């Protein structure tokens, strides 16, 4: 089975870069981009009705085990940015891709990727295959 999502499941959010996220040069501190990714990830998980509380209720935690970020251009104070999270893989792990763009121009600012794995809350065991609940939430037949 191909573990890439054939129909892309994505969600976007628009964020105005707040003053408390920037340095004296009015550039967003690099660590805040992870927060922006998380906001988009939560919006995507809400869209498929499998956010953190639903994960917990299903008996699984989904910790991030790998994170990659490519900074292309800085986000600046007051700038409206669009952050898009897209599911890339789901079969053995949940891989999400992120794109941060300037809303006004569409210029790419940052790209990223996270990898999450299912861990049984009861046993603490990492699952070698994503549990069927994720497939169900994504609308994919196992």
WOTARA-V477885 format. One record per backbone hydrogen bond with DSSP energy under -1.0 kcal/mol. CO is the residue of the C=O (numbers start at 1). NH is the residue of the N-H. If there is no record, write none. Layout:
BEGIN
((CO:NH) (CO:NH))
END
This chain:
BEGIN
((3:90) (9:87) (11:85) (13:83) (15:81) (17:78) (18:21) (19:22) (21:29) (23:26) (26:77) (27:23) (29:32) (30:33) (32:36) (33:37) (34:38) (35:39) (36:40) (37:41) (38:42) (39:43) (40:44) (41:45) (42:46) (43:47) (44:48) (45:50) (46:49) (51:55) (52:56) (53:57) (54:58) (55:60) (56:59) (59:121) (61:119) (63:117) (66:115) (68:113) (70:111) (75:28) (76:79) (79:17) (80:103) (81:15) (82:101) (83:13) (84:99) (85:11) (86:97) (88:5) (89:95) (91:130) (94:116) (95:88) (95:89) (96:114) (97:86) (98:112) (99:84) (100:109) (100:110) (101:82) (102:106) (107:102) (109:72) (109:73) (110:100) (111:70) (112:98) (113:68) (114:96) (115:65) (115:66) (116:94) (118:127) (119:61) (120:124) (125:120) (131:134) (132:136) (133:137) (134:138) (135:140) (136:139))
END
